[in-house]
């Protein structure tokens, strides 16, 4: 089972998803004060859909999660580069503050993967766009794919 972590006491409020964890080990490595958050377990399929950006979490109600179908579109190379740079900045914050964290190497490796993306070869930006999330793009290539909501 996967874990979805929300701001506590905000049932039926939009935008309260804080983090996601693929399994119990990842959840435990988030080091969250559990009394501060509403933690809901859900299927691995729903986790994967959120992680890859094909579903978006709308809100939670009691112990269930409301999802909507979602699709990314990067219409310019600059949009994709900005997304990658923002993601790398968030990873750097984690890495700089947690050099001894059990998931340090996972996130350091992913930051390196992001740094090595050649955005100009993903699509022909003059005639097309990337009509999926970067995470889905990586997953489709068989590469490591992590979501910003997984950062501890």
Buried (B, 14 or more C-beta within 10 A) or exposed (E): EBBBBBBBEEEEEEEBBBBBBBEEEBBEBBEBEEEEBBBBBBEEEBBBBBBBBBBBBBBBEEEEBEBEEBEBEBEEBEBBBEBBEEBBEBBEEBBEEBEEBEBBEBBBEBBEBBEEBEBEEBBEBEEEBBEBBBBBBBBEEEEEBBBBBBBB
